[in-house]
Amino acid sequence: MAKEKKVEQITDMEVDFAQWFTDVCVKAELVDYSGIKGMFILRPYGYAIWENIMNYLDKRFKELGHDNVSMPMLIPESLLQKEKDHVEGFAPECAWVTMGGSEELPERLCIRPTSETLFCDHWSHVVHSWRDLPMKYNQWCSVLRWEKTTRPFLRGREFLWQEGHTLHATAEEAIEETEQMLEVYADCLENLLAMPVVRGNKTDKEKFAGAERTYTVECMMHDHKALQSGTSHYFGDGFAKAFGIAFSDKENKLQTPHETSWGMSTRTIGGLIMTHGDNNGLVLPPHVAPIQVIIVPVAQHKEGVLEKAGELYDTLKAAGIRVKMDDSDNSLGWKCAQWEMKGVPVRLEIGPRDMENNQCVAVRRDNREKVTINIDELAASVSQVLEQVQQGLFDKAKKNLDEHTKECETLEDVKTFIETEGGFAKTKWCGDLQCELDMKEKAGVSSRCMPLNQSGTKGKCVCCGKECTTDILWGVAY
């Protein structure tokens, strides 16, 4: 008799959260390791999650008037050097091509870590008049950043993302664009991925290299650490001046345009895992799950069971639900454990007794609650359960965020909170760089963001005691 296949076990998150995360990534078949350190293979199930994120965002981008384009993956060193702050910010992470075939290249070519310089060089050739603006572009691509320490999804050397780049006639238009795209990211995270966010501004120390202002959406993970999940940058006219981009306005006067960029990557899948996963593996929100319902026939060898399961499959598929049926010869226990590991939101069980009663049983992945469903009302009932799972996951994550965001008045309060509970320490901050550096050195936290929703109240800076009004969140981040 053949030995029964076993579902691979994962490390409990309470024992080793980092190992739990890696186990889920590999054993739930999201990624595999390649032969190059820090470059991961995105397997079909992992890529399907990314495709759903892509489709959601791409639709929103196009609704807002953005066009998809494709830029080269190589950037000449002379082009990269045109914006000083930008090149200095990315220099440690750049990988270079120095040979073409068997010949040494006359100039080093950087494998793109991001594409601002490529877009600016292009715009310098095609933008002439106010009629050419705004330029609203996006590209889906991979980028390369030579990270020293790597982990699946969270910090890879090569990763997939989208990068939007826009050019506007006025600062006001560009700032409006920057804030609008931040809201698109917040909507994606909260409504597709069920990940509640804090919207805010980065400090000057943490903003994107070359930006005047960086907006961010910050999320809290199971272990109360922060994950920067999407950023939107206002560049002002700095890049445009560096690249000689100019346009004639309606009065035929030469003006310099203002630029933005914004990006979200496969890092969000890492956030998805760490926000909702449990000790049995992935827990996927239905809106983003590649498979929303898995049908598992019970006693499938008995007459009519597989046929009835097939009918359920056809009904759900016709209703637009992403459904799969597992009619393999694995045991019922193996199937249930495997699909739990892969985070499918709802498992639908149908067996001989269910058939007699014209019903099936839906098992929720998020809380394992069982719901008996009348087969005549299958599509509507399953859709309702899926929405309950989606909302339940968001509510649970929001509770984690709210309960682990704490107002602190002193540096010692922050240090104690981070060491004993972890989360977001909310304080007042005077805006001084030295105070921000002291927080890192003395409390072990970095600034996460200055929330867009400011209280406006006065208080004392958590570091120096100076009276100020700015609210800021501190935390330990991935």
Helices and strands as residue ranges (DSSP letters): H 17-27, E 31-33, E 40-42, H 44-63, E 67-68, E 74-76, H 77-80, H 84-90, G 91-93, E 95-100, E 103-111, H 116-126, G 130-132, E 135-144, E 158-168, H 171-187, I 188-192, E 198-201, E 213-220, E 226-236, H 238-242, E 247-248, E 254-255, E 258-265, H 267-276, E 293-297, H 305-318, E 323-325, H 332-341, E 346-350, H 352-356, E 359-364, E 370-374, G 375-377, H 378-403, E 405-407, H 411-420, E 424-429, H 433-443, E 446-451, E 459-460, E 467-468, E 470-475
